[in-house]
C-alpha cells in the first residue's frame, strides 16, 4: 500500500511574498461565538486595527505606540560675575541667570520653557569664569558667558573704580558706578538688573554703587555716608533646595558705611586701606566687591553654574565634566561646576 506524502506547503509562509488575508468586518459583524485566540481585522474607520478575542473580550493588538525621540529638561544657567572696582570702587554685577524651573527667571521675567533634547545627541555645557577686579583704576572685567545647548547667559558687568569717568559695565546684571559720577551698567533683559548709579564725590566720604543682581538692582551711592549695596540674586529650587544665585557685589568705601552684598554669592566691599574687595562665591555667578581706599583692587567675580533637571526615567547617565548627580523624587539633577557635556 502506497503512503501519501504529507507536506507543509500550506503552512510555509516564509517564502511567500504576498500577504496573509484575515477575516475583516465591522464591530457589529464580529463572530457571535468566538473562541479564545480568534484573530480578525476591524474595518471601521475609527477602529481600523487588528483585534483578538481573549476568551472574554475583544482586545486591540496593533495600537501603535511611537518610540520617544526626545524629552524635556529643566535648566538653570548662570554666567560668571563681574569683577569689583578698585579704590573704594563699585560692586560687580552678577552673571546673567536664565531658568525654566519655578515661576521667575532673572530680571523679573517669567521663567522660560524647558528645553527639548534629542535622544542620542550630545549637548555642550560651558561654565563662565568670573571677571577680574580693577587694580585701583579704570573698570573691572566682565564675567564670562555660560551656556547649555541653545541657552546662553551673559557675564556680569564689571564695577567702576573711583577714578573712572563713564558708567558701570553692562552685562547679565550691570556693574555699579563709582564716585566720579554716572550711571550703573545696563542689564541683559530677562537675565538680571542694572547696577547702581553714583553722584560725583565732592569730598569725604567716598564710595561707589552696588552691582546688580538677578532679582534686584544695585543700590545707588548719593554722596552720603553709606556705600552702595549689591542687588539680591534669585532663589531657585531646581536642586530640591531653595538657593540664591547671581547676587551683586557691594561697593568699597572711604570713610563711608559699608552695605552687604546681594544674596546669592555677591562679594563684600572693603573700607580698609589697601584691602582687596571680596570675591564673588564660586559657582553662584556672584559679582565681586569693591576694594578699599588708596588704589586697593576690586575682588574677583564668582564663576557660573549649569544645573539640569530631568525625569530619572529619561536620564542617560552619559556625561563628561564630572557633574554632581542627585535625586529629588522622580527626577535626576545634574550640577555642572566645570565645563562638560550631556548626551540625552
C-alpha positions as CSV (number, residue, x, y, z in Angstrom):
1,X,0.0,0.0,0.0
2,X,1.4,3.3,-1.1
3,X,1.8,6.0,1.6
4,X,0.7,9.5,1.0
5,X,3.4,12.1,1.4
6,X,2.3,14.9,3.7
7,X,3.8,18.4,3.0
8,X,3.8,21.6,5.0
9,X,3.3,23.8,1.9
10,X,0.1,25.3,3.3
11,X,2.0,26.5,6.4
12,X,5.2,27.5,4.6
13,X,4.7,31.3,4.7
14,X,8.3,32.3,4.9
15,X,8.9,32.2,1.1
16,X,5.5,33.8,0.2
17,X,5.9,37.4,-1.0
18,X,2.2,38.3,-1.0
19,X,0.1,38.6,2.2
20,X,-1.9,36.7,4.7
21,X,-5.6,37.5,4.4
22,X,-7.6,37.8,7.7
23,X,-11.4,37.9,8.1
24,X,-12.4,41.6,8.1
25,X,-15.6,43.4,9.2
26,X,-17.1,46.0,11.4
27,X,-17.6,45.8,15.1
28,X,-21.2,44.7,14.6
29,X,-20.0,41.9,12.3
30,X,-17.8,40.2,14.9
31,X,-18.4,36.4,15.3
32,X,-21.3,35.8,17.7
33,X,-19.5,32.9,19.4
34,X,-15.8,33.4,19.0
35,X,-13.2,31.1,20.6
36,X,-10.2,32.3,22.6
37,X,-7.4,33.3,20.2
38,X,-9.7,34.3,17.3
39,X,-8.0,37.0,15.2
40,X,-9.7,39.4,12.8
41,X,-9.3,42.9,11.2
42,X,-11.8,45.5,12.4
43,X,-12.7,47.6,9.3
44,X,-14.4,50.5,10.9
45,X,-12.8,53.9,10.2
46,X,-12.1,54.7,13.9
47,X,-11.3,51.1,14.7
48,X,-9.0,50.0,11.9
49,X,-6.8,47.6,13.7
50,X,-6.2,44.0,14.5
51,X,-8.1,42.5,17.4
52,X,-8.2,39.2,19.1
53,X,-10.7,37.5,21.4
54,X,-9.1,36.7,24.8
55,X,-12.0,34.4,25.9
56,X,-14.0,37.2,27.4
57,X,-13.5,40.4,25.5
58,X,-12.1,41.6,22.1
59,X,-8.7,43.3,22.6
60,X,-6.8,45.6,20.3
61,X,-3.4,44.2,19.5
62,X,-1.9,46.7,17.0
63,X,-2.3,50.0,18.6
64,X,0.8,52.0,17.6
65,X,2.9,53.5,20.4
66,X,5.6,55.7,19.0
67,X,9.2,55.3,20.3
68,X,10.2,58.5,22.1
69,X,12.9,60.5,20.2
70,X,13.1,63.5,22.6
71,X,12.3,64.6,26.1
72,X,12.2,67.9,28.1
73,X,14.8,69.1,30.6
74,X,14.6,72.0,33.0
75,X,17.7,74.1,33.4
76,X,19.4,76.8,35.4
77,X,22.2,78.6,33.5
78,X,24.2,81.2,35.4
79,X,27.2,83.1,33.9
80,X,30.3,84.4,35.7
81,X,30.0,87.5,37.9
82,X,31.7,90.8,37.1
83,X,34.9,91.9,38.9
84,X,34.8,94.7,41.5
85,X,36.0,98.3,41.1
86,X,39.2,99.5,42.9
87,X,39.9,102.4,45.2
88,X,36.6,102.4,47.1
89,X,35.0,101.4,43.8
90,X,31.7,99.9,42.8
91,X,30.5,96.3,43.1
92,X,30.5,94.0,40.2
93,X,27.3,92.9,38.5
94,X,26.1,89.3,38.9
95,X,26.2,86.9,36.0
96,X,23.1,86.6,33.9
97,X,20.6,84.0,35.1
98,X,18.2,82.0,32.9
99,X,16.0,79.2,34.2
100,X,12.9,77.2,33.3
101,X,12.3,76.0,36.8
102,X,10.0,77.9,39.1
103,X,7.9,80.9,38.4
104,X,10.6,83.5,37.6
105,X,13.8,83.9,35.7
106,X,16.4,86.6,36.0
107,X,15.5,90.3,35.6
108,X,12.0,89.8,36.9
109,X,10.6,88.0,33.9
110,X,8.6,84.8,33.9
111,X,10.5,81.5,33.8
112,X,11.4,80.1,30.4
113,X,10.2,77.0,28.7
114,X,12.0,73.7,29.3
115,X,14.4,72.7,26.5
116,X,13.7,69.6,24.4
117,X,16.7,67.2,23.9
118,X,17.0,64.7,21.1
119,X,17.9,61.3,22.4
120,X,21.4,60.3,21.5
121,X,22.6,63.8,20.8
122,X,25.5,65.3,22.8
123,X,25.0,68.8,24.3
124,X,27.9,71.1,25.3
125,X,27.9,72.9,28.7
126,X,30.3,75.8,29.3
127,X,30.8,77.4,32.8
128,X,31.8,81.0,32.6
129,X,34.6,82.3,34.8
130,X,34.3,85.4,37.0
131,X,35.7,88.7,35.9
132,X,39.0,90.2,37.3
133,X,38.8,93.1,39.7
134,X,40.1,96.5,38.6
135,X,43.6,97.2,40.1
136,X,42.5,100.6,41.6
137,X,41.9,102.4,38.4
138,X,39.6,102.0,35.4
139,X,36.8,99.5,35.2
140,X,36.8,95.8,36.2
141,X,36.5,92.9,33.7
142,X,33.1,91.4,32.9
143,X,32.4,87.8,33.8
144,X,32.4,85.2,31.0
145,X,29.2,83.7,29.5
146,X,27.8,80.3,30.4
147,X,25.8,78.2,28.1
148,X,23.9,74.9,27.7
149,X,22.6,73.9,24.2
150,X,20.8,77.0,22.9
151,X,20.6,78.7,26.3
152,X,23.3,81.4,26.9
153,X,23.7,83.6,30.0
154,X,25.8,86.7,29.7
155,X,28.6,87.5,32.1
156,X,28.1,90.2,34.8
157,X,29.3,93.7,34.2
158,X,32.5,95.0,35.9
159,X,32.3,97.6,38.6
160,X,33.9,101.0,38.1
161,X,36.8,102.3,40.1
162,X,36.6,105.6,41.9
163,X,38.5,107.5,39.2
164,X,36.6,106.0,36.2
165,X,34.6,108.6,34.3
166,X,31.9,106.7,32.4
167,X,29.4,104.1,33.5
168,X,29.3,100.7,35.2
169,X,29.9,97.8,32.9
170,X,26.9,96.3,31.1
171,X,26.3,92.6,31.4
172,X,23.9,89.9,32.6
173,X,23.4,92.2,35.5
174,X,25.1,95.6,35.4
175,X,28.2,96.7,37.4
176,X,27.9,99.6,39.8
177,X,29.2,103.1,39.0
178,X,31.9,104.8,41.0
179,X,32.1,108.1,43.0
180,X,33.2,110.0,39.9
181,X,29.5,110.0,39.0
182,X,27.5,108.3,36.3
183,X,25.0,105.5,35.6
184,X,25.2,101.9,36.6
185,X,25.7,99.3,33.9
186,X,22.7,98.1,31.9
187,X,21.5,94.5,32.3
188,X,20.5,91.9,29.7
189,X,16.7,91.7,29.6
190,X,15.5,88.5,31.1
191,X,18.8,87.8,33.0
192,X,19.4,90.5,35.6
193,X,19.1,94.1,36.9
194,X,21.1,97.2,36.4
195,X,24.0,98.4,38.6
196,X,23.5,101.3,40.9
197,X,24.1,104.9,39.9
198,X,26.6,107.3,41.6
199,X,26.9,111.0,42.1
200,X,30.3,112.7,41.8
201,X,32.2,112.8,45.1
202,X,32.7,116.3,46.4
203,X,34.9,115.3,49.4
204,X,34.9,112.7,52.1
205,X,33.3,110.2,52.3
206,X,33.8,108.3,49.1
207,X,32.3,105.2,47.7
208,X,30.5,103.6,44.7
209,X,27.3,101.9,43.9
210,X,26.4,98.2,44.2
211,X,26.3,95.7,41.4
212,X,23.0,94.5,40.1
213,X,21.7,91.0,40.9
214,X,19.4,88.6,39.2
215,X,16.4,89.7,41.3
216,X,17.2,93.3,42.3
217,X,19.1,96.3,41.1
218,X,22.3,97.5,42.9
219,X,21.9,100.3,45.4
220,X,22.9,103.9,44.4
221,X,25.5,105.9,46.0
222,X,24.4,109.5,46.6
223,X,27.5,111.2,48.0
224,X,26.4,110.3,51.5
225,X,27.9,108.3,54.3
226,X,26.5,104.9,53.0
227,X,28.1,102.8,50.3
228,X,26.1,101.0,47.7
229,X,24.8,97.5,48.4
230,X,24.6,94.6,45.9
231,X,21.3,93.6,44.5
232,X,20.0,90.2,45.6
233,X,20.1,87.1,43.5
234,X,17.2,84.9,42.6
235,X,16.1,82.0,44.7
236,X,15.7,78.8,42.6
237,X,14.8,75.3,43.9
238,X,15.9,73.3,40.9
239,X,18.1,71.1,43.1
240,X,15.3,70.4,45.5
241,X,16.7,73.1,47.9
242,X,15.8,76.8,47.6
243,X,19.1,78.5,46.9
244,X,20.0,82.1,45.9
245,X,22.1,82.6,42.7
246,X,23.6,85.6,41.0
247,X,23.9,88.2,43.7
248,X,25.6,91.6,43.0
249,X,28.8,92.8,44.8
250,X,28.7,95.7,47.2
251,X,30.8,98.8,46.9
252,X,34.1,99.6,48.7
253,X,34.2,102.7,50.9
254,X,36.4,105.7,52.0
255,X,35.0,106.9,55.3
256,X,31.6,105.6,54.4
257,X,29.5,102.8,55.9
258,X,29.6,99.5,54.0
259,X,26.4,97.7,52.9
260,X,26.1,93.9,52.4
261,X,26.5,92.2,49.1
262,X,23.5,90.6,47.4
263,X,22.2,87.2,48.4
264,X,23.5,84.7,46.0
265,X,27.2,84.9,46.2
266,X,27.9,88.6,45.9
267,X,31.3,89.7,47.2
268,X,31.7,92.3,50.0
269,X,33.1,95.7,49.5
270,X,36.0,96.8,51.8
271,X,36.7,100.0,53.7
272,X,40.3,99.3,54.8
273,X,43.3,100.9,53.1
274,X,44.8,98.6,50.5
275,X,42.2,95.9,51.3
276,X,41.2,93.9,48.2
277,X,37.5,93.6,47.6
278,X,35.7,90.4,48.5
279,X,35.4,87.7,45.8
280,X,32.1,86.5,44.5
281,X,31.3,83.0,45.6
282,X,32.3,80.2,43.2
283,X,29.6,78.6,41.1
284,X,27.0,81.2,42.0
285,X,27.7,83.9,39.4
286,X,28.1,86.4,42.2
287,X,29.5,89.9,41.4
288,X,32.7,90.9,43.3
289,X,33.0,93.6,46.0
290,X,34.8,96.9,45.5
291,X,38.3,97.4,47.0
292,X,39.2,99.6,49.9
293,X,40.8,103.1,49.7
294,X,44.2,104.1,48.2
295,X,44.0,102.1,45.0
296,X,43.1,98.8,46.6
297,X,41.9,96.4,43.9
298,X,38.4,95.0,43.5
299,X,37.6,91.4,44.0
300,X,37.2,88.5,41.5
301,X,33.7,87.7,40.3
302,X,32.3,84.2,41.1
303,X,32.2,81.5,38.5
304,X,28.9,80.4,37.0
305,X,27.0,77.1,37.2
306,X,24.7,75.0,35.0
307,X,22.1,72.7,36.6
308,X,19.8,70.3,34.6
309,X,16.8,68.5,36.0
310,X,15.0,65.7,34.2
311,X,12.8,62.6,34.9
312,X,15.0,59.8,36.1
313,X,13.3,57.5,33.6
314,X,14.9,59.6,30.8
315,X,18.4,60.1,32.3
316,X,21.0,58.6,30.1
317,X,23.9,58.5,32.5
318,X,26.3,59.7,29.8
319,X,28.2,62.8,30.9
320,X,31.6,64.5,30.9
321,X,32.9,67.2,33.2
322,X,32.1,65.3,36.4
323,X,28.7,66.8,37.3
324,X,27.3,66.2,40.7
325,X,24.3,63.8,40.3
326,X,21.5,63.8,42.9
327,X,17.9,62.5,43.0
328,X,14.8,64.5,44.1
329,X,11.6,62.5,44.0
330,X,11.2,61.1,40.5
331,X,13.8,63.5,38.9
332,X,17.6,63.4,38.5
333,X,19.6,66.6,38.9
334,X,23.0,67.3,37.3
335,X,25.1,70.2,38.7
336,X,28.0,71.3,36.5
337,X,30.6,73.4,38.2
338,X,33.0,72.9,35.3
339,X,32.5,72.6,31.5
340,X,31.4,69.3,30.1
341,X,28.7,67.5,28.1
342,X,25.4,65.7,28.5
343,X,24.2,63.1,26.0
344,X,20.4,62.7,26.0
